[in-house]
Amino acid sequence: MHHSDRATSRRQLPAFSRRSALALLISATGAGLLAACGPSAVPPAAPAATTPPQPAAAPTTAPAAAAAPTAAAQPAATTVAATPVGATGVAPAPTATANPAVKTGGTLRWGQVGDLTTIDAISWSPVANNTLGQVNEMLIEYEDDLSIVPRLAESWEQSTDNTQLKLNLRKGVQWHNGRELNSDDVEYNLLRARDPKNPYASVVAVGSAWWTSWEKPDQYTIILKSDKPRPGAFDFLQYLRILNKENMEGPDATTKVVGTGAFKWVEWASGDHITLAKNPNYWESGHPYVDGVNISIYRDVQSMVVAFESGTLDVADLLAIPDADRLRNDSAYKLYQTHDLGQFFYAAVNVATPPMDNKLFRQALNYAIDRQRFTDTVMKGFTGEPRALPWAKSSPAFDAEKNKAYAFDLDKAKSLVAQSGVSDATFDLAWSLAGYASEYQQLATIMQGDLAKIGITVNLKPTEPAAFTQAGLGVNPPYTGMRLSAGAFCQLREAGSEFALSRTFGYANNSSGFYDDQWTQLAAGVATEPDPTKRKQLYDQINDYLLDQSFVMTITPYPDIDGLQPNVMGLKYFLSTATNDRNIWLA
């Protein structure tokens, strides 16, 4: 891969016309919008199917700029800004004075199960998103209707063939150390994202590698270029946190976080708490509303819920299902639940070791998962229907019939084991003692009992969160057997982004150690196919391939459920699957 040196080149960009980002990408994805539901202030029922929201009308098309002398040899492009647009290219931020109902001040007391494994904010996980994600920011953000919201990039210009993207950075954004954000920072993070020495960069490594070169005409502009169409470009940007080079390469890289976000890093007492303080110089006027966030780290959900019900926590993040089921009927509390954000429970196996290297044996395991029992008796209806594939209902890859491909069938599973030639099979089944640990354990126990009926011995391995995370890292992860976990990224504009952003199904880097030329061709091909009809055909092939190979076995959608004290306002999980504490206030 090549990138431009510091801003030494000013190649003329092609002519641009005004059009919205949403209209441009919808034309590429067809109906691939996610119907995302907001918070529920009343006890939620099981998620119901919803109609995808319709995009806002595109802004009026402006006259195209005069073509450069070499424009014929360059792709046409589209200038993009969010809708509505203020004078600075971003919708005006809400302020306390604009909304007198908002009360500022106070400290948000947040509870979570599990600690950080790193303070490298390029990492994506529930605990990282709701801690590091409050300190570091992305270039763009998605609204619930998948419209693009400017963040560190205030506007952009994308070529009509999706091979070039010009990002115009917001001026005057200060890092927490006082330096101004610039295009060198974006370049640094693009390079760092593709560094094979950083295992935490796996989410954005492939997306970074899409860009074969770039230019920096000035300190507020960077132009990304690819040799192939990249219809999922904004999906990648949604997950690229912009980190501070001086901090990440300095002596405090493992103890201190320097970002541009609404909150500044104060301290991390491993295993106990994380403290964040309001950034008084935050670029978004009027935010954040609270003065700080105290994050208490718990080893188990029960301890967190006890603290929440005793009044020492304002928010209990990722409640266990029995607690959520009980609290949704208690008028003393509020319950927040996300709906179909492209997250899913799954079982993954390490195909590098027997018996998981045998496809027929993997298929047998897929038939032996009683998804309906898990949905009804363990998850109490919070997840909706079982699924054999991970896609949100609005995804262009969603297929209701293929979701039924692995209905529970122990006779079929036993027959496939016999066909596989595997005998006296024994394997470990691990899960993390973090969010939904109890539910994972119940599922593991159900699977252990069912598999014993067909002669397969399963050893249950509840695992500390940090050790569980580490065991799944790397191109060829070290664990053996099967893991129960949760995946994401199936709520985005392009279903193919899952294969670039996720280590669950990633074709270049995944937690199953599954690599195959056909898989690479399918996954990479759909990411660069400009025709939405052909992409849909490729998604059909991909679904068949995933079901056949069964290196990951999707089980059900995954709900995010938080308990809230009555005075907590504005909490929301965004489509990135992170909360945004800058919008939370205490009544």
Protein Blocks (a to p, Z undefined) as FASTA:
>chain_A
ZZddddfbccdcdddddddfklmmmmmnomacccdddddfbdcddddddddddddddddd
dddddddfklmmpccddddddddddfkopacdddfklmmmbcgedjdddddedidfbfcf
kbccfklmmmmmmmpccfbdcdfkopacdfkbmbdcddfklpaccddddehiacfkopac
dfklmmmmmmmmmmmklmklmmmmmmmmmpmbdcdfbfkbccdddfbdcfklmmmmmmmc
cddfklmmmmklmmcccdfbfbdcfbdcehiaccddddfkbfbghiafbfbdcddddfbf
klmmmmmmnopafbdghiafklmmmmmmcckbccdddehehpacdddddfkbcfklpmkl
mmmmmmmpcfklmmmmmnnomnopadfbfbdfklmkbcfklmmmmgccfklmmmmmmmno
pahiacddddddbehklmmmmmmmmmmmmmmmnopacddddddfklmmmmmgcjbdcbeh
jdddddehilbfblklmmmmpcklomkbcckopacfklmmmmmmmmmmmblklmmmmmmm
mmmmmmmnomaccfbdcdddddddfklghiacdfkopacfklgccZZ
